Amino acid sequence: MNISTDQSPYWDRSTSSKSFAHPLDLDRFVQRVPRDAAVLDYGCGHGRLCHALSQRGYHRVLGVDSSSAMIQVARANHPGLDFSVVQSGELPFPDASFGAVLLFAVLTCIPSSADQARLMADVHRVLRPGGCLVISDYPLQTTASNATRSP
């Protein structure tokens, strides 16, 4: 994957001032993803979605983030759940190892279209065939750099 602009220093500095509330429709998720599925929350932040999934009976949930400070908060807030720091580069998981992958407010944090494409290719690699990919993000601003992005 090798994301060219590492955003982790920003998130390390901003951890205590950030709150996350981007909603996951848990009822809809439960209808589509079996509770025994391995779930990856990429860009998990403080671990809010991992906790919500564990409360719904998902016990194979892994939250990863490039920010070690975010992972520290996640571990402190949700002891017993699984969180790891993942640096830029290929995700350290085997092909087809997750039944579901969550990307919540992640793509908007990756400035380069090429880096976004690399991340999506790697997510596709670790998601099992027929698995569930849930992306929820914010609309891009109408700046010149975003207006000229290639799809």
VEXLUM-737723 format. One record per residue (C-alpha): residue number from 1; residue in three letters; chain; x, y, z. Coordinates in steps of 0.02 Angstrom, whole numbers, plus 50000, padded with zeros to 5 digits. Example, Ala and Ser with C-alpha at 12.3 -4.5 7.8 and 13.67 -1.06 7.14 Angstrom:
BEGIN
{doti:1 tivex:ALA lopa:A x:50615 y:49775 z:50390}
{doti:2 tivex:SER lopa:A x:50684 y:49947 z:50357}
# end
This chain:
BEGIN
{doti:1 tivex:MET lopa:A x:50000 y:50000 z:50000}
{doti:2 tivex:ASN lopa:A x:50137 y:50124 z:50047}
{doti:3 tivex:ILE lopa:A x:50036 y:50281 z:50078}
{doti:4 tivex:SER lopa:A x:50147 y:50426 z:50029}
{doti:5 tivex:THR lopa:A x:50082 y:50550 z:50158}
{doti:6 tivex:ASP lopa:A x:50086 y:50478 z:50333}
{doti:7 tivex:GLN lopa:A x:49946 y:50559 z:50433}
{doti:8 tivex:SER lopa:A x:49988 y:50473 z:50599}
{doti:9 tivex:PRO lopa:A x:50085 y:50620 z:50676}
{doti:10 tivex:TYR lopa:A x:49930 y:50730 z:50656}
{doti:11 tivex:TRP lopa:A x:49818 y:50598 z:50735}
{doti:12 tivex:ASP lopa:A x:49943 y:50565 z:50875}
{doti:13 tivex:ARG lopa:A x:49940 y:50751 z:50919}
{doti:14 tivex:SER lopa:A x:49751 y:50766 z:50901}
{doti:15 tivex:THR lopa:A x:49695 y:50609 z:50992}
{doti:16 tivex:SER lopa:A x:49633 y:50694 z:51151}
{doti:17 tivex:SER lopa:A x:49540 y:50832 z:51058}
{doti:18 tivex:LYS lopa:A x:49446 y:50718 z:50938}
{doti:19 tivex:SER lopa:A x:49279 y:50636 z:50964}
{doti:20 tivex:PHE lopa:A x:49204 y:50515 z:50841}
{doti:21 tivex:ALA lopa:A x:49019 y:50490 z:50810}
{doti:22 tivex:HIS lopa:A x:49005 y:50434 z:50629}
{doti:23 tivex:PRO lopa:A x:48861 y:50310 z:50644}
{doti:24 tivex:LEU lopa:A x:48861 y:50126 z:50598}
{doti:25 tivex:ASP lopa:A x:48689 y:50051 z:50565}
{doti:26 tivex:LEU lopa:A x:48714 y:49902 z:50680}
{doti:27 tivex:ASP lopa:A x:48546 y:49822 z:50640}
{doti:28 tivex:ARG lopa:A x:48587 y:49821 z:50455}
{doti:29 tivex:PHE lopa:A x:48764 y:49757 z:50487}
{doti:30 tivex:VAL lopa:A x:48698 y:49612 z:50593}
{doti:31 tivex:GLN lopa:A x:48579 y:49563 z:50452}
{doti:32 tivex:ARG lopa:A x:48725 y:49549 z:50329}
{doti:33 tivex:VAL lopa:A x:48873 y:49488 z:50431}
{doti:34 tivex:PRO lopa:A x:48871 y:49328 z:50535}
{doti:35 tivex:ARG lopa:A x:48927 y:49351 z:50715}
{doti:36 tivex:ASP lopa:A x:49069 y:49225 z:50693}
{doti:37 tivex:ALA lopa:A x:49147 y:49327 z:50551}
{doti:38 tivex:ALA lopa:A x:49317 y:49407 z:50574}
{doti:39 tivex:VAL lopa:A x:49292 y:49596 z:50563}
{doti:40 tivex:LEU lopa:A x:49426 y:49727 z:50529}
{doti:41 tivex:ASP lopa:A x:49396 y:49908 z:50578}
{doti:42 tivex:TYR lopa:A x:49529 y:50001 z:50479}
{doti:43 tivex:GLY lopa:A x:49560 y:50174 z:50554}
{doti:44 tivex:CYS lopa:A x:49474 y:50124 z:50716}
{doti:45 tivex:GLY lopa:A x:49523 y:50280 z:50813}
{doti:46 tivex:HIS lopa:A x:49467 y:50261 z:50994}
{doti:47 tivex:GLY lopa:A x:49387 y:50090 z:50961}
{doti:48 tivex:ARG lopa:A x:49206 y:50146 z:50969}
{doti:49 tivex:LEU lopa:A x:49144 y:50035 z:50827}
{doti:50 tivex:CYS lopa:A x:49243 y:49884 z:50888}
{doti:51 tivex:HIS lopa:A x:49160 y:49903 z:51057}
{doti:52 tivex:ALA lopa:A x:48986 y:49921 z:50980}
{doti:53 tivex:LEU lopa:A x:49013 y:49763 z:50876}
{doti:54 tivex:SER lopa:A x:49076 y:49666 z:51028}
{doti:55 tivex:GLN lopa:A x:48918 y:49719 z:51120}
{doti:56 tivex:ARG lopa:A x:48817 y:49642 z:50978}
{doti:57 tivex:GLY lopa:A x:48906 y:49474 z:50993}
{doti:58 tivex:TYR lopa:A x:49052 y:49494 z:50872}
{doti:59 tivex:HIS lopa:A x:49206 y:49422 z:50957}
{doti:60 tivex:ARG lopa:A x:49329 y:49417 z:50812}
{doti:61 tivex:VAL lopa:A x:49346 y:49605 z:50790}
{doti:62 tivex:LEU lopa:A x:49513 y:49689 z:50760}
{doti:63 tivex:GLY lopa:A x:49536 y:49877 z:50763}
{doti:64 tivex:VAL lopa:A x:49689 y:49949 z:50676}
{doti:65 tivex:ASP lopa:A x:49751 y:50126 z:50659}
{doti:66 tivex:SER lopa:A x:49914 y:50208 z:50604}
{doti:67 tivex:SER lopa:A x:49910 y:50318 z:50759}
{doti:68 tivex:SER lopa:A x:49989 y:50237 z:50911}
{doti:69 tivex:ALA lopa:A x:49906 y:50368 z:51022}
{doti:70 tivex:MET lopa:A x:49734 y:50320 z:50954}
{doti:71 tivex:ILE lopa:A x:49771 y:50137 z:50988}
{doti:72 tivex:GLN lopa:A x:49825 y:50179 z:51166}
{doti:73 tivex:VAL lopa:A x:49658 y:50264 z:51197}
{doti:74 tivex:ALA lopa:A x:49563 y:50119 z:51117}
{doti:75 tivex:ARG lopa:A x:49652 y:49993 z:51228}
{doti:76 tivex:ALA lopa:A x:49621 y:50098 z:51384}
{doti:77 tivex:ASN lopa:A x:49437 y:50126 z:51343}
{doti:78 tivex:HIS lopa:A x:49401 y:49947 z:51288}
{doti:79 tivex:PRO lopa:A x:49513 y:49824 z:51379}
{doti:80 tivex:GLY lopa:A x:49495 y:49647 z:51315}
{doti:81 tivex:LEU lopa:A x:49467 y:49701 z:51134}
{doti:82 tivex:ASP lopa:A x:49600 y:49680 z:51002}
{doti:83 tivex:PHE lopa:A x:49688 y:49837 z:50935}
{doti:84 tivex:SER lopa:A x:49849 y:49856 z:50836}
{doti:85 tivex:VAL lopa:A x:49952 y:49992 z:50757}
{doti:86 tivex:VAL lopa:A x:49970 y:49967 z:50570}
{doti:87 tivex:GLN lopa:A x:50098 y:50073 z:50481}
{doti:88 tivex:SER lopa:A x:50082 y:50123 z:50301}
{doti:89 tivex:GLY lopa:A x:50119 y:49980 z:50185}
{doti:90 tivex:GLU lopa:A x:50028 y:49821 z:50145}
{doti:91 tivex:LEU lopa:A x:49908 y:49762 z:50278}
{doti:92 tivex:PRO lopa:A x:49992 y:49624 z:50379}
{doti:93 tivex:PHE lopa:A x:49852 y:49499 z:50356}
{doti:94 tivex:PRO lopa:A x:49830 y:49350 z:50240}
{doti:95 tivex:ASP lopa:A x:49722 y:49361 z:50086}
{doti:96 tivex:ALA lopa:A x:49535 y:49336 z:50118}
{doti:97 tivex:SER lopa:A x:49556 y:49340 z:50307}
{doti:98 tivex:PHE lopa:A x:49406 y:49452 z:50352}
{doti:99 tivex:GLY lopa:A x:49221 y:49428 z:50326}
{doti:100 tivex:ALA lopa:A x:49192 y:49615 z:50346}
{doti:101 tivex:VAL lopa:A x:49298 y:49772 z:50337}
{doti:102 tivex:LEU lopa:A x:49245 y:49944 z:50401}
{doti:103 tivex:LEU lopa:A x:49317 y:50107 z:50336}
{doti:104 tivex:PHE lopa:A x:49236 y:50249 z:50433}
{doti:105 tivex:ALA lopa:A x:49297 y:50425 z:50393}
{doti:106 tivex:VAL lopa:A x:49460 y:50352 z:50327}
{doti:107 tivex:LEU lopa:A x:49465 y:50394 z:50142}
{doti:108 tivex:THR lopa:A x:49439 y:50579 z:50175}
{doti:109 tivex:CYS lopa:A x:49599 y:50575 z:50279}
{doti:110 tivex:ILE lopa:A x:49704 y:50509 z:50134}
{doti:111 tivex:PRO lopa:A x:49745 y:50657 z:50021}
{doti:112 tivex:SER lopa:A x:49806 y:50562 z:49868}
{doti:113 tivex:SER lopa:A x:49689 y:50472 z:49749}
{doti:114 tivex:ALA lopa:A x:49829 y:50348 z:49712}
{doti:115 tivex:ASP lopa:A x:49849 y:50311 z:49898}
{doti:116 tivex:GLN lopa:A x:49663 y:50288 z:49916}
{doti:117 tivex:ALA lopa:A x:49666 y:50165 z:49771}
{doti:118 tivex:ARG lopa:A x:49811 y:50069 z:49849}
{doti:119 tivex:LEU lopa:A x:49717 y:50057 z:50014}
{doti:120 tivex:MET lopa:A x:49560 y:49995 z:49927}
{doti:121 tivex:ALA lopa:A x:49659 y:49863 z:49831}
{doti:122 tivex:ASP lopa:A x:49734 y:49800 z:49993}
{doti:123 tivex:VAL lopa:A x:49564 y:49800 z:50080}
{doti:124 tivex:HIS lopa:A x:49497 y:49699 z:49933}
{doti:125 tivex:ARG lopa:A x:49642 y:49577 z:49957}
{doti:126 tivex:VAL lopa:A x:49606 y:49545 z:50142}
{doti:127 tivex:LEU lopa:A x:49416 y:49538 z:50121}
{doti:128 tivex:ARG lopa:A x:49353 y:49363 z:50087}
{doti:129 tivex:PRO lopa:A x:49252 y:49338 z:49927}
{doti:130 tivex:GLY lopa:A x:49072 y:49384 z:49963}
{doti:131 tivex:GLY lopa:A x:49125 y:49480 z:50120}
{doti:132 tivex:CYS lopa:A x:49048 y:49644 z:50173}
{doti:133 tivex:LEU lopa:A x:49139 y:49809 z:50147}
{doti:134 tivex:VAL lopa:A x:49063 y:49956 z:50240}
{doti:135 tivex:ILE lopa:A x:49126 y:50128 z:50190}
{doti:136 tivex:SER lopa:A x:49056 y:50284 z:50269}
{doti:137 tivex:ASP lopa:A x:49141 y:50449 z:50241}
{doti:138 tivex:TYR lopa:A x:49119 y:50635 z:50222}
{doti:139 tivex:PRO lopa:A x:49096 y:50723 z:50055}
{doti:140 tivex:LEU lopa:A x:49252 y:50799 z:49982}
{doti:141 tivex:GLN lopa:A x:49269 y:50986 z:49984}
{doti:142 tivex:THR lopa:A x:49256 y:51077 z:49818}
{doti:143 tivex:THR lopa:A x:49436 y:51135 z:49817}
{doti:144 tivex:ALA lopa:A x:49534 y:51135 z:49655}
{doti:145 tivex:SER lopa:A x:49635 y:50983 z:49710}
{doti:146 tivex:ASN lopa:A x:49478 y:50882 z:49742}
{doti:147 tivex:ALA lopa:A x:49388 y:50944 z:49587}
{doti:148 tivex:THR lopa:A x:49529 y:50876 z:49478}
{doti:149 tivex:ARG lopa:A x:49541 y:50705 z:49561}
{doti:150 tivex:SER lopa:A x:49532 y:50559 z:49443}
{doti:151 tivex:PRO lopa:A x:49407 y:50422 z:49489}
# end
